[in-house]
């Protein structure tokens, strides 16, 4: 994941479905494929990450939601913060990561567990601001995320 979307790599069209884009990484018998789709009319997006061992699907994660374009650098930085450390936190970014006035947060619903074997989370990006004259975090988007190990 540290060589794909969050790193700024160029995605390639998915064969047979050019509306979808993908990143892939192979290491021996392991193949990781991260693919996503963005609706051009409203910027809502969905995606999935799959890990295969010897062509057999062994792990799956799905994500979807919406982020305003200006929040994307914070999202990518939060993701890379975990990917480069090799830490797993619901397959996504580091909780309470800040960059350039944006705050990335992720909340899990796993009874305290954020295991690679099964997880569900909600992530969001906020920016400090005022609403009705009161200092309040302004949302800049969110995604729902879930995943499961198949072995």
N, C-alpha and C positions, 0 to 999 in steps of 0.2 A: 504494500500500500504506500510505502514511503517513496516509491518511484512513479506513482500515478498522478491522479487528480490533484492531491494536496501539494505535490512537488511542482506542479505547473507543466507536467508532460502533456503532449498533444494526444488527444484521444483519436481513435480510428473508428470509422463506421462499422457497425456490426453487419457481417455478411448476410445479405438477404433482407435486411431491415435498416436502411440508411438513416432513419430517424433516431435510432439508438446509437450511442457512442460507447467505446470500450477501452479499457487499459488491461494489459495482461502481463503476467510475469511467470516464467517457468524456472524451476530449480529441481533438477533431477526428475523424479516421478511426480512432483507436485506442480500443479498449475493453479494460479490464482487469476480469476477474471472478475473485473469490476466493470459493470455496464450501467448506463443511465440514459434517461430520456428527459428532455426539457420541452414543455409545451411552449412554442414560440409566441402564442397569443397572450399567455398570462404568467409565464416563467415558473409554473408549478412543475415539480420534478419528481421522478421515481427512479429507483435504482436497485441493483442487487449485486452482491459480492458472493462469488462461489469459489470454493477450493476443491480441487480434484486430486486424487491420488491414483496414479495408473489409470486414468480416464474414468474413475469412479467418484461421483460426488460424495464428499465427506463433510462439508460444512457449507452453510447457507446463511446469508444476512440480507434483509430487505430494508429499504429506507425510502421515505417520501415526504414531501411537504413543499415549502416555498421559502426562499431567502431573497431579500432585496439585493440587487447587484452590489451596492456599496458595502454590504456585510460579508461578502464572499472572501476578501482577504483575511478577515478574522477567523472565519470558518476553516480555511485552509491552514492557517497557522496553528489553530487549536488541534486539528487533526495531526499535523506534522509533529507537534509537541509530544504526542503519545507514540506515533509511529516510529520516530527516530530513537525514542527511549526503549522501544520494544515492549511498551506497556499496553495491556488490553483493558479498555474501559468501555464495555458495550460496543466494541468495534469502532468507536468514534474518538472524540477529542477529550482533552483534559478539562475536568470540571472547573469552572470559574477562571477560565483563561481570558485575559484582557489584551487588547491591541488597539491602539489609536482611538481610544474612547469607546470601543465596543466591548461587550462582555458576552462570552460564550458560556452557556451553562448546560449541563446534562443531568437529568433526573432519571433514576432507574426504578423499576417496579419488580424487584427480584428478591424480596424478603432479605435484603442486605447482600445478596449475591450478584456479582456481575461476571459470572463465569462464561468461558468460551463455549460451554456445552449448551447453555440456553439463557437468553436474556431478552428484555424489552426495555426501551428507554425513550425519553423525549428530550430533544435538545432544542435550544433556542439561542438567539443572539439579540441582545438589547443594547441600547445606547442611552446614556443619561440625558434627560430633558425635562420639560415641564408640560403638565397636562392640567388644564383649568387652573393655572397659576400655582400649581403644586409640583415640587420636584418629584419626578417619577421616571422609572425606566420605560423607554419607548421600544416596543418590539420591532425587530427587523427581520423576523422570520423564524420558522421552526421546522423540524423534521421528527417523524416517529421512526423508530429503528427497532427491529427485532431479528433474532438469529437463533440458530440451533446447530449443534453438531449431529451428524447422522451416523456417527460410529460410537 
